[in-house]
Amino acid sequence: MNGFHETLFPLHVGFGASGGPMRKTDIAALVSGFEERNARWANSRRSYDAGTGLRSLRDLQTVLSFFEERRGRLYGFRFRDPLDHASCPIGQQPQASDQSLGLGDGETVSFHLTKTYGGLHAPYQRKITKPVAGSVLIAVDGAAVNDVAIDEATGVVTFATPPYAGSALTAGFQFDVPVRFDTDQLEFSLSGFEAGDIPSVPLMEIRL
């Protein structure tokens, strides 16, 4: 199994990063003029360029040190997506009612955090594997509960006792994206940076 470090990419640099989700779709054009489309990936994958968040020489040194500690592409790490890092809309605070966690059946005690995108036509449910420590709120039928264990390395929520059958389980949280550097070489030019040349620091989401 590839290594992962439970450490966060420098937050002040990451919040200036650019990027977002991508998908892989095959499109075949037919002689009739119609086309057939096929999704090669069941889940989206996020990529970023953290270079746009570099503001100073100190930022360059911070990222350089972080890169060396990760051994380039070898070790994964946490990244806080500047636009999408919570169970709620941007600018709001997570609430225990934000996202569905599942339905109780009187037997199951462990559930996985997820975030749902869309709703009417084809909602997409994204598995959350790196919740932020201390940010997870859980409710059963709207009532907050505290007798739960949160695995911050996997996103699994475990109740002390099985929620009763038919109960609606919900959650609110902040989360990070597991990523790695998408290069084994960073190229920094001191003169270029001072002249406004922003270096590329590519990051790629990884599956754990």
Protein Blocks (a to p, Z undefined) as FASTA:
>chain_A
ZZdddbdddfklmmmpgcdddddddddddfkopacdddfbfbdcddddfklmpcbfklmm
mmmmmmmmnnpmmpgcddddfklocfbdehiacdfklpccbjcehlambdcddddedjkl
mpcddddfbdcehkaccdeehiacfbbcddfknopacdfbdcdehiacdddddddddddd
fbfbdcddfklmmnopacddddddddZZ
